[in-house]
Amino acid sequence: MAEASTIVDRTHPSAQAPKKTTLQLANLPPKQQGFGAQLYPRTPSRVDPNNPPWPAYRGYHEYSFAHATMGVRLPTILGKAIDDVVKTLNDEYEEERVVDLTECISRMEDLMDDLQGNSKLRPIIDDGEGDIPLWNKEIARYFRGKDFMNAPWLFAEAYKYRRMHECFSLSKYWKSYDVFFRQKCETFSRSGDAVFELSTRFAEPFRQADGATVAEQLEAKRLMFHELTQICLWGNSTDLSLLINMTEEDIKKLQSTGGDHLAATEQNILGNDLAKIWEYVSSDRFGTKEKGGRLDFVLDNAGFELYCDCVYADWLIQSGLCSQIRFHGKRFAWFVSDVTRQDFDWLLNSMVYGHRYLRAVFPNASDSDLASLKKLGLRWKEYVKKGQWVYEQHSFWITGYTYWQLRDEAPDLFIHLADSDLVVFKGDLNHRKLTMDCHVPSETPFPVAIGPLATEPGTPPIVSLRTVKSDVVCGIPAGKADQLDKDEPGWKISGKYAVVLLSEGRKGEPIQF
Ligand SMILES: O=P(O)(O)OC[C@@]1(O)O[C@H](CO)[C@@H](O)[C@@H]1O
C-alpha cells in the first residue's frame, strides 16, 4: 500500500495546469487565410446518427415536411395498411390463420397508439431477422429515450416501418405479409399509357442505324442515354405515398414519356450532372475495353418506377455500355412502395405470363401492346438467367442507418459496392440517406454532402437520381433554393423538381478499415 505522503494531492497549486504556455518559435511558416470553405460544421469523425453534419430534420420542426409526415402521413399510411389486412382477413377461413392475423392487427393498433401518442422508441423485438442487432445497437447507442418526434425524422420514420414489419414477423403464418403489395400492383396497372409507350419502343432490341459512322453511333447512344436516364429519373415521380390525392390525369401527365415533355422537364433538374455522367460511362474508365461496366441500382419504388428502371437497365445492356446490372432491393416490405424480391418477380412474371391479368387491368391495350410487353419481359428474364441482371437484398438497406455509416456498419456491402463502376441511388429516401437528411446548404456540392461515401478510399462513383419530395436539397446553384422558396413555397415536396448528381468517388484505391 502506498504511504500517505506519496499520494498525489490534486488540490496543491503545483498540480494545476499552467495558465498559459508561451513558446518562442521563429521558424514556423507564416499564417494563412481562406480555410474552411465547404468544410463540415462537424468533422466527419464527430458525425453520428443523432448528430448529422448539419442539424437534422426532426418531427417537431413544424415548418418541415418531417412534421407533416410524422403527424399526418404516417398515421394515414398505417391506417390504410390496417384496412388492407382487414381485407385479407375477410377472405380467410382457417381458424389458426385467422387468429394469427388478428394478432397482427392488434400489434398494428399498438403501433398506431405509440405513433399518435409520441411514445419513446423501444428496441425491436427479436423476430429472427438479420437486421435486428443493427437496429437495437443503433437505438441503444444513439436514440435511448428518444421519441417519434424528437429523434431525427429519417430514423423515426424508418423505425416505424420496421415496427410495422415486426407486427407480422412475430406471427406464425404471416411473416412475410406485405401490406403494400396490392397498392404496388395497382400503380403499375394505373400507368398503362406510359407502360405501353415504353414497351412498344423498346421491345425490339436496340440497333444502330445502318451505315452510321462511329461518331454518329456514339452520338445516337449519347442522346438515348440522356433520355433514358431522365425516364428512369421521372419514373420516381409516381411515388405511391404521394398519389393519395392525385387524379389519373395528374399521374398521366407526370408519366408522359414523349420527347417534348422530357426536354421541358430537364429545365426542372436543378442540379444536373447528366453530361458528366455520360462522359464517364462512355469513357475507358467505365468497365474494361473488352466488356461494359457493372452498374448497381439501389432501388426505390416498385410498380411503374421499377419498370422504368428495368427499361433503362435493358438498354444499358443492349447498348454494350454495361455488362452487368445489380439491383438492390429490400428484404421485406419497407417504406410504402419499396421494391422487394416479390415485387421484382411479380413484374417480370406478369409481363410474361400475366396475359389475362394484363387484359383485365389494361382494357384499352391492343394485342400488339400486350405482345410488346411480353417480349420485353422474356428478354429481362433471360438476363436474370444469364446473370446479367442480379437481384440482391442486403440487410443494411432496411436499417435506420444512413449511408454515412454504410462503410462502418456494413463493411461487406461497402466492399461489394466498391467493385461497381457506378452505383445509382434512386429516389427521395435514398437521397435523404445519402445526405443524412439534414439542413445542408443547398449549394453544397453533392460529394461534400454525402461525406465518407465520396471521400473514403475505394468508394465507387455514385449518382443520385432523385425527384425532390422532402426538405433536404444540395448540389444546386446558389440562390436557386431561395428564389423557389419565394416563388413556389411547396417546391420541395411537389416532385416537380429533380436532381441528377454525380460523385466521382475514389474507385480502385485500397479500402482501409
Ligand atoms: O423515396 P421516394 O419514393 O422517392 O419518396 C418517398 C417519400 O414520398 O416518402 C419518403 C418517406 O416519407 C420521403 O422521403 C419522400 O417524400
The ligand as an SDF file (V2000), in Angstrom:
LIG
                    3D

 16 16  0  0  0  0  0  0  0  0999 V2000
  -38.1760    7.6470  -51.8630 O   0  0  0  0  0  0  0  0  0  0  0  0
  -39.2770    8.1600  -52.7130 P   0  0  0  0  0  0  0  0  0  0  0  0
  -40.2410    7.0910  -53.0390 O   0  0  0  0  0  0  0  0  0  0  0  0
  -38.8190    8.9160  -53.8940 O   0  0  0  0  0  0  0  0  0  0  0  0
  -40.0880    9.2520  -51.8830 O   0  0  0  0  0  0  0  0  0  0  0  0
  -40.6280    8.8610  -50.7520 C   0  0  0  0  0  0  0  0  0  0  0  0
  -41.3580    9.9200  -49.9920 C   0  0  0  0  0  0  0  0  0  0  0  0
  -42.5410   10.2980  -50.5570 O   0  0  0  0  0  0  0  0  0  0  0  0
  -41.5910    9.2640  -48.8420 O   0  0  0  0  0  0  0  0  0  0  0  0
  -40.4260    9.3620  -48.1220 C   0  0  0  0  0  0  0  0  0  0  0  0
  -40.6680    8.9780  -46.7970 C   0  0  0  0  0  0  0  0  0  0  0  0
  -41.6970    9.7470  -46.2160 O   0  0  0  0  0  0  0  0  0  0  0  0
  -39.9390   10.7620  -48.3530 C   0  0  0  0  0  0  0  0  0  0  0  0
  -38.5660   10.7670  -48.4150 O   0  0  0  0  0  0  0  0  0  0  0  0
  -40.4910   11.1050  -49.6600 C   0  0  0  0  0  0  0  0  0  0  0  0
  -41.2140   12.2430  -49.5320 O   0  0  0  0  0  0  0  0  0  0  0  0
  1  2  2  0
  2  3  1  0
  2  4  1  0
  2  5  1  0
  5  6  1  0
  6  7  1  0
  7  8  1  0
  7  9  1  0
  7 15  1  0
  9 10  1  0
 10 11  1  0
 10 13  1  0
 11 12  1  0
 13 14  1  0
 13 15  1  0
 15 16  1  0
M  END
$$$$
